[in-house]
Amino acid sequence: MKTRKYNLNAIAMGVALAMGSVAAAQAAAPVDHPSVALGVVAAQERISSLPTFDISEQTGLAGVESALSIIAAKAHIDHTFCQGATVANPFKYTLAVSAFAGEGTATIDGGAGNGGVTLYINSTSSNEDLQNNDLTLGTRVEVYAKDGSVIKGVTGFSAITDYYGDHHWSVSSYIFNDQADWTFTDAQSGKPIPYGERSIKDYYKRVIDQESWEFDWGLEKVLKYGYPVTKWTELSWYKRPDGGDGYLKVRKDLLKPGGAVCRIAYEASSIVDDGAFSYVGKVRVFRVAP
């Protein structure tokens, strides 16, 4: 049997040359701008506190996300959605979300039967959901659309059928993971088209000027026939009433190389301070410079 002899010196020299090439390539690489931006937001989160959402806030915020995700998907199926809209003249919706511990509703433009969308929201802790009182993982939020729900756009209304959202909060409320699937009826062709969305968001809490704020940042993708078609960044600012005026702002930006950006901005207020989550405001859709 022959024994193959290896030249260890040659191997070592080859490895050294390869490592030198990698180091040279790294030295010549441009500044990674995304890592700079990610470093800033990650640093802010690391010096912040965990959010302190109760189950009514988890229910309500999940309802807000469900409603805005439908609008983001409408921006894809209606290709002229953002083209003529500007900051001064945006495309508008009214969004109202009301939630208590365990249940709530979200309505767009007055709800189903009035040319809008009605979403029913139900929340359960992992103890209830898994029927195990010794296991606490977080909160599950399920969302359904009422029959007759439609979403308006530039080219007309798209009917929404078979909507089901299955969202989850981590036990400490700083991770929110959501997914939903439904069918749009195309406003022009009448063809049923399966759509969906998936996202993950990070929440953290900071005290600014003696006011407690919860912030969120994350990413969302919109699906068509199960394939990703658009991607959105998200930021939000939330302040509970606590004896004063509550405030909620959510901003989604279409993330795509080249061209102008489609933005979905929701700004809402609340004066309810009785343990419920109740916010009403306007959703504006418009183009902004890249």
Backbone bond lengths (Angstrom), bond angles and torsions (degrees), N, CA, C in turn:
res aa  C-N    CA-C-N  psi(-1)  N-CA   C-N-CA  omega(-1)  CA-C   N-CA-C  phi
1 M - - - 1.472 - - 1.525 109.33 -
2 K 1.322 116.82 128.42 1.457 120.31 -178.42 1.528 110.60 -84.45
3 T 1.313 115.51 142.45 1.462 121.35 177.34 1.519 108.48 -107.34
4 R 1.344 115.82 125.06 1.460 120.04 -179.55 1.521 109.10 -82.50
5 K 1.321 116.35 128.62 1.464 120.63 179.62 1.523 110.20 -98.87
6 Y 1.324 115.95 134.33 1.455 121.40 179.77 1.531 109.52 -105.68
7 N 1.299 116.26 141.83 1.457 121.96 176.29 1.520 108.11 -88.35
8 L 1.325 116.97 95.51 1.462 121.28 -174.69 1.531 111.87 -63.08
9 N 1.310 116.34 -33.45 1.469 119.36 178.77 1.531 110.74 -63.82
10 A 1.332 115.66 -41.36 1.464 119.80 -179.77 1.529 110.56 -66.19
11 I 1.343 116.25 -40.72 1.465 119.87 178.80 1.524 110.50 -62.46
12 A 1.331 115.82 -45.46 1.461 120.01 -179.57 1.522 110.98 -61.74
13 M 1.323 116.98 -40.16 1.466 120.64 179.26 1.529 110.47 -64.78
14 G 1.347 115.35 -39.95 1.465 118.85 179.19 1.519 111.98 -63.93
15 V 1.326 116.24 -42.47 1.470 120.32 178.17 1.521 110.43 -62.25
16 A 1.320 116.90 -42.95 1.462 120.68 -179.24 1.525 111.25 -62.67
17 L 1.346 115.69 -42.26 1.469 119.22 178.65 1.521 111.32 -64.01
18 A 1.342 116.75 -40.02 1.463 120.73 179.62 1.523 111.10 -64.69
19 M 1.342 116.41 -43.25 1.459 120.16 178.81 1.524 111.17 -64.35
20 G 1.325 115.85 -36.55 1.458 119.45 177.64 1.514 111.78 -64.90
21 S 1.344 116.71 -38.50 1.463 120.88 178.40 1.528 111.48 -64.97
22 V 1.356 115.58 -41.36 1.467 119.85 178.44 1.520 110.15 -62.57
23 A 1.340 116.95 -45.61 1.466 120.77 -179.17 1.525 110.74 -61.51
24 A 1.340 116.70 -40.77 1.465 119.93 179.34 1.515 111.15 -64.54
25 A 1.353 116.19 -41.12 1.462 119.81 179.20 1.525 111.19 -64.83
26 Q 1.342 116.75 -39.36 1.459 120.02 178.51 1.523 111.10 -65.14
27 A 1.339 115.76 -39.98 1.461 119.57 -179.67 1.522 111.42 -64.84
28 A 1.353 116.33 -31.17 1.457 120.75 -177.36 1.529 112.73 -87.78
29 A 1.354 117.80 -9.31 1.461 120.74 -177.10 1.522 111.08 -69.20
30 P 1.342 117.98 147.09 1.464 120.46 178.74 1.524 111.32 -71.69
31 V 1.309 115.21 167.30 1.464 120.53 177.09 1.521 109.00 -62.53
32 D 1.319 116.32 132.58 1.469 121.60 -179.23 1.529 108.23 -84.22
33 H 1.327 116.70 89.61 1.463 120.69 -174.52 1.528 113.47 -59.57
34 P 1.347 119.42 -39.41 1.467 117.58 177.50 1.522 112.93 -58.70
35 S 1.342 117.44 -35.72 1.459 119.46 -179.09 1.525 110.57 -68.15
36 V 1.340 117.55 -31.74 1.459 120.96 177.48 1.531 110.12 -64.10
37 A 1.345 115.89 -48.04 1.469 120.03 -179.88 1.525 111.09 -65.50
38 L 1.337 116.59 -42.06 1.459 120.17 178.72 1.519 110.44 -63.27
39 G 1.323 116.32 -38.11 1.460 119.90 178.67 1.514 112.31 -61.45
40 V 1.329 117.22 -37.52 1.465 121.38 -179.81 1.525 111.07 -65.49
41 V 1.342 116.72 -51.39 1.465 119.65 -177.17 1.527 110.94 -68.99
42 A 1.334 117.41 -36.30 1.462 119.91 178.33 1.529 110.89 -66.07
43 A 1.336 115.69 -38.31 1.472 119.11 178.26 1.522 110.86 -64.00
44 Q 1.325 117.09 -39.94 1.465 120.64 177.95 1.524 110.82 -61.61
45 E 1.329 116.19 -42.62 1.463 119.14 -179.06 1.527 111.27 -66.55
46 R 1.320 116.90 -39.27 1.468 120.23 -175.85 1.521 113.07 -66.91
47 I 1.328 118.16 -24.79 1.469 120.13 178.60 1.527 110.98 -98.21
48 S 1.332 117.01 9.54 1.464 121.86 -178.53 1.524 110.33 -104.98
49 S 1.332 115.10 178.61 1.457 121.77 -179.38 1.520 110.18 -103.55
50 L 1.334 115.66 164.86 1.452 120.55 173.76 1.520 109.82 -68.62
51 P 1.339 118.58 146.27 1.463 120.59 176.73 1.530 110.59 -65.23
52 T 1.326 115.55 161.23 1.473 120.66 -177.83 1.527 110.03 -124.24
53 F 1.336 117.10 49.56 1.457 121.32 -179.44 1.524 110.82 -71.61
54 D 1.330 115.52 138.30 1.455 118.74 167.02 1.526 107.93 -91.80
55 I 1.338 117.24 177.51 1.463 119.52 -172.77 1.526 111.83 -68.39
56 S 1.342 118.75 -28.67 1.466 119.35 176.84 1.529 110.74 -67.13
57 E 1.332 117.47 -36.53 1.465 120.44 177.42 1.532 110.91 -70.81
58 Q 1.319 116.79 -40.46 1.465 119.30 175.58 1.528 110.90 -60.11
59 T 1.326 115.87 -41.72 1.471 120.86 178.96 1.525 110.94 -64.04
60 G 1.338 116.06 -47.81 1.458 120.62 -177.89 1.519 113.71 -66.51
61 L 1.333 116.81 -44.09 1.464 119.86 179.89 1.525 111.49 -65.42
62 A 1.336 117.02 -33.97 1.463 119.85 174.87 1.524 110.78 -65.58
63 G 1.332 116.99 -36.34 1.460 120.87 176.37 1.518 112.29 -65.59
64 V 1.334 116.84 -40.23 1.466 121.12 176.50 1.523 109.77 -60.56
65 E 1.335 116.40 -47.07 1.461 120.03 -178.81 1.521 111.55 -62.68
66 S 1.327 117.29 -41.16 1.466 120.46 179.44 1.523 110.99 -60.49
67 A 1.324 116.48 -45.16 1.463 120.81 -178.61 1.530 111.59 -65.26
68 L 1.330 117.20 -45.16 1.460 120.04 -178.49 1.526 111.71 -68.36
69 S 1.331 117.19 -29.68 1.468 120.05 177.43 1.526 111.42 -68.05
70 I 1.329 116.69 -35.15 1.469 119.94 175.62 1.529 109.65 -63.60
71 I 1.328 116.87 -40.90 1.466 120.79 178.31 1.532 110.43 -65.55
72 A 1.344 117.09 -39.44 1.471 120.45 177.77 1.527 110.67 -62.37
73 A 1.327 116.83 -39.53 1.471 120.04 178.08 1.525 110.89 -69.83
74 K 1.314 116.81 -35.91 1.474 120.45 177.14 1.529 109.89 -62.55
75 A 1.331 116.82 -33.21 1.461 120.70 177.96 1.518 111.64 -64.87
76 H 1.336 117.27 -20.83 1.470 119.84 176.86 1.517 111.48 -88.44
77 I 1.325 117.38 -46.87 1.467 119.42 -177.07 1.526 110.98 -68.02
78 D 1.329 117.45 -27.62 1.467 123.14 176.63 1.531 107.28 -103.29
79 H 1.328 117.06 93.35 1.461 120.98 -170.23 1.525 114.02 -67.40
80 T 1.330 118.15 -16.37 1.466 120.19 179.62 1.524 111.27 -96.26
81 F 1.317 116.02 7.98 1.461 122.48 -171.64 1.521 113.13 -51.60
82 C 1.337 116.66 -50.68 1.462 121.02 -172.94 1.527 113.62 -99.49
83 Q 1.315 117.71 -9.06 1.459 119.73 -169.39 1.519 113.61 -61.71
84 G 1.326 117.39 -43.53 1.460 119.14 -177.06 1.504 114.48 -98.90
85 A 1.325 117.83 -0.50 1.466 120.97 -176.88 1.524 110.61 -88.34
86 T 1.316 116.13 138.48 1.460 122.12 178.80 1.527 109.15 -128.26
87 V 1.322 116.59 172.50 1.465 120.69 177.14 1.527 109.94 -59.36
88 A 1.337 116.38 -40.15 1.463 120.51 -178.96 1.524 112.35 -75.77
89 N 1.321 116.87 -27.39 1.464 121.10 -178.54 1.533 110.04 -134.94
90 P 1.332 117.08 71.68 1.471 120.31 -176.41 1.519 112.57 -82.80
91 F 1.331 115.93 165.74 1.460 121.98 169.23 1.525 106.15 -83.36
92 K 1.334 118.66 133.18 1.466 120.55 -169.17 1.528 113.69 -122.61
93 Y 1.327 114.02 148.63 1.464 123.65 169.19 1.528 107.90 -133.39
94 T 1.322 116.07 158.79 1.456 121.60 167.76 1.521 107.92 -106.90
95 L 1.331 116.70 130.31 1.466 121.62 179.84 1.519 109.57 -124.80
96 A 1.337 116.29 122.95 1.460 122.72 177.60 1.525 108.40 -122.33
97 V 1.333 116.12 130.30 1.461 121.21 -179.80 1.521 108.90 -129.74
98 S 1.320 115.58 128.68 1.460 121.60 178.96 1.524 108.35 -132.56
99 A 1.342 116.37 130.93 1.466 119.29 -177.17 1.516 110.84 -148.11
100 F 1.321 114.61 143.17 1.454 122.76 171.40 1.524 106.91 -117.05
101 A 1.316 117.05 -173.36 1.458 120.45 178.33 1.521 110.14 -65.08
102 G 1.314 116.48 108.46 1.451 120.20 173.85 1.501 116.61 101.09
103 E 1.327 119.50 -17.06 1.457 118.97 -179.41 1.521 110.97 -157.26
104 G 1.350 114.60 159.49 1.453 119.08 179.37 1.516 111.04 -174.68
105 T 1.319 115.06 179.82 1.465 121.70 177.01 1.522 109.59 -138.81
106 A 1.322 114.97 151.89 1.458 122.28 171.60 1.516 107.22 -130.86
107 T 1.320 117.20 129.73 1.463 120.82 -179.87 1.517 110.33 -126.05
108 I 1.324 114.46 134.76 1.460 122.19 173.94 1.520 107.53 -107.20
109 D 1.322 116.57 126.53 1.474 122.54 176.19 1.534 112.94 52.25
110 G 1.316 116.31 47.47 1.461 120.41 174.01 1.507 115.31 85.78
111 G 1.333 118.37 -7.44 1.450 121.32 173.94 1.516 114.89 91.44
112 A 1.337 114.24 176.94 1.466 121.54 179.38 1.517 110.32 -59.96
113 G 1.342 115.83 139.85 1.458 121.19 -176.96 1.506 113.33 90.49
114 N 1.344 116.10 -12.72 1.467 121.02 178.69 1.524 111.76 -122.87
115 G 1.326 116.37 23.15 1.458 120.01 -179.52 1.514 113.09 82.59
116 G 1.340 116.71 23.31 1.454 119.74 -177.94 1.517 112.95 -141.15
117 V 1.328 115.55 -158.54 1.461 123.14 -174.74 1.525 109.38 -122.30
118 T 1.326 116.86 137.47 1.455 122.32 170.22 1.517 109.21 -120.63
119 L 1.326 116.19 125.04 1.456 122.50 177.85 1.523 109.17 -114.17
120 Y 1.332 116.46 132.82 1.461 122.38 175.10 1.532 107.73 -101.61
121 I 1.331 116.29 133.93 1.461 121.63 -172.60 1.526 109.48 -122.93
122 N 1.322 116.82 130.16 1.461 122.28 178.31 1.531 109.67 -129.88
123 S 1.333 116.13 132.83 1.463 121.04 -177.83 1.520 111.28 -122.80
124 T 1.327 115.50 142.81 1.458 121.93 174.21 1.518 109.18 -140.82
125 S 1.333 116.14 144.46 1.461 119.39 174.34 1.521 108.69 -73.01
126 S 1.329 116.51 161.03 1.460 118.95 179.80 1.521 111.13 -62.95
127 N 1.346 117.28 -27.41 1.463 120.03 177.43 1.522 110.54 -60.34
128 E 1.350 115.88 -45.80 1.461 120.58 179.00 1.525 110.97 -71.58
129 D 1.319 115.22 -44.14 1.459 120.42 -173.77 1.531 111.39 -64.37
130 L 1.327 116.48 -40.11 1.458 120.94 -177.59 1.525 112.19 -97.52
131 Q 1.340 116.49 -1.71 1.466 122.67 179.35 1.531 110.91 54.46
132 N 1.324 114.78 45.84 1.459 120.63 179.45 1.522 108.13 -141.87
133 N 1.311 117.39 103.68 1.457 121.29 -176.25 1.522 113.38 -70.44
134 D 1.333 117.07 -10.78 1.459 120.03 -179.83 1.527 112.70 -94.06
135 L 1.337 116.50 -2.20 1.462 120.13 -175.28 1.530 109.81 -122.42
136 T 1.335 116.51 114.81 1.454 121.32 178.11 1.519 108.95 -117.99
137 L 1.315 116.36 112.06 1.462 121.81 -178.43 1.517 112.68 -112.10
138 G 1.324 117.93 -24.06 1.452 120.54 -177.55 1.513 111.20 151.65
139 T 1.339 115.56 -149.73 1.462 121.83 -177.15 1.526 109.63 -127.60
140 R 1.319 115.84 135.24 1.457 121.61 175.71 1.526 108.55 -103.45
141 V 1.330 116.10 133.57 1.464 121.55 179.17 1.526 108.94 -122.93
142 E 1.325 116.83 118.78 1.461 121.58 178.07 1.521 109.38 -106.58
143 V 1.330 116.55 139.52 1.457 121.91 -174.90 1.525 109.79 -129.85
144 Y 1.337 115.99 135.38 1.462 122.45 178.94 1.529 108.42 -129.27
145 A 1.323 116.69 148.15 1.465 121.13 175.98 1.527 110.03 -99.43
146 K 1.309 116.15 138.13 1.464 121.39 177.62 1.521 110.01 -70.59
147 D 1.330 115.73 143.95 1.462 120.15 175.83 1.529 109.72 -57.04
148 G 1.306 116.03 140.98 1.464 120.68 -179.27 1.515 113.67 91.68
149 S 1.332 117.65 2.56 1.468 120.71 178.15 1.523 110.51 -70.25
150 V 1.327 116.42 134.65 1.465 122.62 176.54 1.524 108.59 -139.58
151 I 1.327 115.91 150.30 1.463 121.12 178.55 1.524 108.82 -120.74
152 K 1.323 116.07 129.43 1.462 119.71 -176.54 1.523 111.49 -81.48
153 G 1.320 114.76 160.05 1.454 122.18 176.06 1.513 109.47 -157.05
154 V 1.319 116.48 -175.60 1.458 120.66 -179.05 1.527 111.13 -64.93
155 T 1.339 116.96 -37.62 1.463 120.18 -176.14 1.528 113.24 -92.69
156 G 1.325 117.19 0.44 1.458 120.05 178.55 1.518 112.08 131.89
157 F 1.334 116.17 -168.46 1.462 122.32 -176.71 1.530 110.64 -94.20
158 S 1.332 115.63 140.17 1.466 121.73 172.92 1.523 108.44 -111.19
159 A 1.325 116.55 123.19 1.460 120.37 177.45 1.525 109.77 -72.96
160 I 1.333 116.04 147.80 1.461 122.83 179.83 1.519 108.38 -117.13
161 T 1.317 117.09 122.12 1.462 121.37 178.34 1.523 109.70 -131.26
162 D 1.335 115.33 156.73 1.469 123.06 175.67 1.526 112.52 56.24
163 Y 1.326 116.40 35.65 1.465 119.16 179.42 1.530 109.96 -76.73
164 Y 1.329 115.27 131.24 1.464 120.79 173.29 1.520 109.22 -145.93
165 G 1.339 115.86 122.51 1.458 121.90 176.40 1.511 110.30 -112.05
166 D 1.315 116.76 137.89 1.458 122.47 -179.89 1.528 107.46 -129.86
167 H 1.332 115.58 98.80 1.466 121.60 -172.29 1.525 110.22 -112.82
168 H 1.337 116.48 154.67 1.460 120.49 -178.35 1.531 111.50 -140.48
169 W 1.333 114.75 135.66 1.472 122.62 171.71 1.530 108.40 -104.74
170 S 1.324 116.22 141.57 1.461 119.37 173.31 1.530 108.89 -70.36
171 V 1.315 116.34 164.54 1.466 120.31 -175.34 1.522 111.74 -62.15
172 S 1.328 117.76 -28.64 1.463 121.08 178.67 1.522 112.84 -98.27
173 S 1.329 116.94 6.84 1.478 124.41 172.81 1.520 115.19 68.72
174 Y 1.322 118.94 7.58 1.467 116.64 -177.81 1.527 112.95 -92.31
175 I 1.330 117.91 -9.63 1.469 121.34 174.20 1.516 108.86 -117.71
176 F 1.332 116.19 128.14 1.461 121.77 175.43 1.512 108.02 -123.72
177 N 1.324 115.50 121.47 1.458 121.75 -179.46 1.529 108.32 -118.80
178 D 1.314 116.78 127.18 1.466 117.31 -178.82 1.521 111.58 -134.40
179 Q 1.327 113.73 152.61 1.459 121.40 175.17 1.517 108.56 -151.04
180 A 1.323 115.55 144.18 1.462 120.84 179.15 1.522 108.99 -150.78
181 D 1.322 115.13 150.76 1.467 122.14 176.66 1.522 108.53 -137.62
182 W 1.326 116.08 146.61 1.454 121.54 179.56 1.526 109.05 -163.71
183 T 1.312 116.32 178.97 1.460 121.84 176.18 1.517 109.41 -120.12
184 F 1.322 115.77 127.69 1.466 122.55 170.89 1.537 108.21 -92.73
185 T 1.308 117.39 140.69 1.461 120.98 166.42 1.518 107.35 -98.63
186 D 1.324 116.75 117.65 1.459 120.75 -176.46 1.525 110.90 -56.73
187 A 1.342 115.74 132.62 1.462 120.95 -174.77 1.520 113.24 -63.16
188 Q 1.330 117.69 -28.56 1.462 120.80 -176.30 1.528 113.21 -100.69
189 S 1.337 116.50 -46.07 1.470 119.11 -175.81 1.524 113.25 -88.38
190 G 1.340 116.92 -20.74 1.460 120.40 -175.97 1.517 113.07 76.70
191 K 1.327 117.32 7.57 1.460 122.15 -177.84 1.526 110.87 -79.33
192 P 1.347 118.67 134.00 1.465 120.67 175.11 1.533 110.55 -76.34
193 I 1.332 116.70 130.40 1.461 121.48 -177.21 1.526 109.00 -130.16
194 P 1.342 118.15 121.50 1.467 120.72 178.18 1.529 111.48 -69.31
195 Y 1.326 116.02 129.87 1.468 122.46 175.57 1.519 109.30 -127.17
196 G 1.317 115.68 166.64 1.449 120.67 177.19 1.518 110.66 -166.48
197 E 1.323 115.88 175.80 1.457 120.71 176.13 1.516 109.60 -151.09
198 R 1.336 115.96 150.65 1.451 123.57 175.72 1.524 108.02 -139.13
199 S 1.320 116.70 138.61 1.463 118.04 178.49 1.513 111.25 -155.59
200 I 1.315 115.08 162.25 1.453 122.08 172.32 1.520 107.92 -139.05
201 K 1.334 115.35 138.02 1.458 120.68 -175.85 1.514 110.57 -135.97
202 D 1.305 114.71 149.08 1.461 122.70 179.95 1.523 108.82 -114.03
203 Y 1.317 117.24 131.14 1.467 122.06 178.28 1.522 110.21 -116.26
204 Y 1.322 116.29 145.21 1.463 121.09 172.96 1.530 109.01 -149.49
205 K 1.330 115.62 163.40 1.469 121.68 -172.49 1.521 110.60 -119.72
206 R 1.341 115.13 136.87 1.465 121.23 175.54 1.523 109.39 -138.62
207 V 1.317 115.49 148.38 1.469 121.65 175.04 1.518 107.70 -101.78
208 I 1.337 115.90 118.40 1.459 122.54 -177.98 1.525 108.28 -126.01
209 D 1.331 116.50 123.47 1.474 122.03 -178.30 1.531 110.82 51.73
210 Q 1.323 114.62 43.71 1.468 122.99 177.44 1.528 113.51 65.05
211 E 1.323 116.20 17.71 1.466 121.26 175.00 1.529 108.94 -115.93
212 S 1.323 115.61 137.08 1.459 121.00 179.27 1.532 110.26 -87.94
213 W 1.333 116.60 125.20 1.460 122.87 -179.27 1.520 110.09 -124.74
214 E 1.329 115.82 141.78 1.458 121.77 170.69 1.530 108.25 -110.82
215 F 1.326 115.85 128.40 1.463 122.06 -178.70 1.530 109.79 -112.71
216 D 1.322 115.15 154.98 1.469 119.49 177.37 1.520 109.53 -139.51
217 W 1.321 115.60 146.41 1.463 121.49 170.58 1.529 107.83 -142.98
218 G 1.324 116.39 144.83 1.451 118.33 -177.27 1.515 112.39 -175.70
219 L 1.322 115.47 -172.57 1.462 123.35 -179.10 1.526 110.20 -132.81
220 E 1.315 114.92 146.92 1.462 121.03 178.12 1.525 109.51 -135.83
221 K 1.334 116.11 143.91 1.457 119.57 172.32 1.523 108.59 -121.76
222 V 1.331 115.39 143.19 1.466 122.40 175.71 1.526 107.63 -102.05
223 L 1.325 116.46 136.60 1.455 122.21 -177.46 1.524 111.31 -112.50
224 K 1.321 115.78 146.67 1.460 122.99 172.57 1.525 107.16 -132.49
225 Y 1.337 116.94 123.04 1.465 121.46 -173.03 1.531 110.96 54.14
226 G 1.323 117.27 31.03 1.451 121.51 178.03 1.512 115.66 84.54
227 Y 1.350 117.41 -3.37 1.458 121.51 -179.24 1.527 110.64 -104.96
228 P 1.347 117.74 142.01 1.470 119.38 179.54 1.526 111.54 -68.99
229 V 1.329 116.54 133.11 1.464 121.08 -178.87 1.527 112.68 -121.66
230 T 1.324 117.87 -30.34 1.460 120.52 175.18 1.519 109.59 -143.30
231 K 1.338 114.81 157.81 1.464 121.11 178.52 1.525 108.57 -132.80
232 W 1.339 115.74 139.66 1.463 121.71 -176.23 1.527 109.90 -129.29
233 T 1.335 115.46 140.30 1.460 119.91 167.51 1.528 107.98 -89.28
234 E 1.329 116.56 157.18 1.460 119.28 177.27 1.516 111.24 -140.46
235 L 1.328 114.82 139.57 1.461 123.20 171.15 1.522 107.40 -131.24
236 S 1.335 117.35 148.91 1.463 118.66 174.73 1.522 110.91 -148.93
237 W 1.341 114.68 156.81 1.454 124.15 177.96 1.531 106.90 -130.28
238 Y 1.332 117.14 128.97 1.471 119.59 -176.87 1.530 110.58 -137.66
239 K 1.327 115.26 132.55 1.464 121.96 174.99 1.513 108.28 -134.32
240 R 1.328 117.67 122.23 1.465 120.95 178.99 1.524 109.46 -74.11
241 P 1.346 117.76 157.69 1.465 120.30 -176.59 1.526 113.51 -57.07
242 D 1.330 118.53 -54.49 1.470 122.11 179.16 1.523 112.53 46.41
243 G 1.319 116.96 46.79 1.455 120.96 178.53 1.516 114.28 88.30
244 G 1.330 117.51 -7.80 1.459 121.34 178.46 1.506 110.48 -128.49
245 D 1.307 116.74 -155.56 1.460 120.99 179.96 1.526 110.13 -86.24
246 G 1.338 115.77 125.22 1.457 119.78 173.77 1.521 110.11 -79.99
247 Y 1.327 115.88 157.65 1.465 120.09 -175.98 1.522 109.43 -145.78
248 L 1.321 116.48 140.41 1.455 122.47 177.15 1.518 109.13 -142.56
249 K 1.323 115.55 129.91 1.463 120.93 174.92 1.516 108.44 -135.57
250 V 1.325 115.93 131.50 1.465 122.15 177.50 1.519 108.28 -127.63
251 R 1.327 115.66 136.45 1.470 119.78 178.65 1.518 109.76 -131.61
252 K 1.326 115.72 121.78 1.467 122.02 174.36 1.527 108.57 -111.69
253 D 1.317 116.56 132.54 1.467 122.03 176.97 1.525 109.63 -121.46
254 L 1.329 115.67 130.10 1.462 120.39 175.59 1.524 108.79 -64.48
255 L 1.327 116.39 130.26 1.459 121.37 -177.51 1.524 108.75 -109.88
256 K 1.343 115.06 107.52 1.458 120.49 -176.26 1.523 108.76 -155.80
257 P 1.333 117.85 134.92 1.462 119.33 179.72 1.527 111.70 -61.41
258 G 1.336 115.92 131.93 1.461 121.12 174.48 1.507 114.10 80.04
259 G 1.330 116.93 148.72 1.455 122.22 172.96 1.519 114.46 81.94
260 A 1.326 114.56 176.44 1.458 121.22 -179.95 1.527 110.21 -72.43
261 V 1.325 116.15 163.06 1.463 123.25 -176.68 1.522 109.92 -106.25
262 C 1.327 116.13 135.24 1.460 120.75 172.05 1.528 107.43 -89.10
263 R 1.319 116.50 129.47 1.468 121.10 -179.05 1.520 110.18 -119.78
264 I 1.329 115.80 137.61 1.459 123.25 172.43 1.519 106.70 -113.85
265 A 1.325 117.67 117.67 1.460 122.01 -176.30 1.526 109.84 -123.57
266 Y 1.311 115.60 125.17 1.469 121.70 178.23 1.519 108.54 -117.92
267 E 1.325 116.33 127.92 1.460 121.41 178.16 1.525 108.15 -131.62
268 A 1.329 116.01 124.85 1.461 120.21 -172.99 1.528 110.40 -141.41
269 S 1.321 115.32 158.89 1.459 120.55 178.88 1.520 109.75 -134.55
270 S 1.334 114.96 164.17 1.459 121.00 179.70 1.520 109.11 -152.28
271 I 1.323 116.18 141.21 1.473 120.59 173.72 1.524 109.84 -117.92
272 V 1.325 116.26 6.52 1.463 120.72 179.24 1.526 108.69 -78.16
273 D 1.319 116.70 130.39 1.454 121.09 -178.63 1.525 109.43 -138.06
274 D 1.334 115.70 55.27 1.464 120.06 -176.51 1.521 112.11 -126.34
275 G 1.336 116.34 26.71 1.455 119.93 -179.36 1.505 113.77 89.74
276 A 1.334 117.62 -2.71 1.465 121.31 179.11 1.529 109.84 -101.30
277 F 1.327 114.95 157.96 1.463 122.27 172.38 1.522 106.05 -101.88
278 S 1.315 117.76 114.86 1.468 120.64 -177.22 1.518 109.28 -143.18
279 Y 1.336 116.19 106.26 1.465 121.76 -177.39 1.527 109.69 -132.55
280 V 1.324 114.51 137.69 1.463 121.70 178.71 1.526 108.15 -132.14
281 G 1.333 116.18 134.86 1.449 118.56 179.36 1.515 112.14 -168.58
282 K 1.317 114.95 -173.15 1.461 122.62 -177.96 1.529 110.95 -104.95
283 V 1.321 114.88 140.34 1.461 122.06 169.90 1.517 107.20 -103.07
284 R 1.329 116.87 126.42 1.457 121.62 177.88 1.530 109.14 -116.11
285 V 1.321 116.30 134.01 1.460 121.98 178.45 1.527 107.66 -118.72
286 F 1.343 117.25 126.24 1.467 119.53 -176.47 1.517 110.34 -160.81
287 R 1.326 115.88 168.24 1.461 122.51 179.18 1.524 109.41 -94.24
288 V 1.334 114.73 142.97 1.461 120.53 174.26 1.527 108.02 -131.15
289 A 1.324 116.36 161.24 1.454 120.58 -178.99 1.533 109.79 -66.38
290 P 1.331 117.93 146.83 1.480 120.49 -179.51 1.509 111.76 -65.97
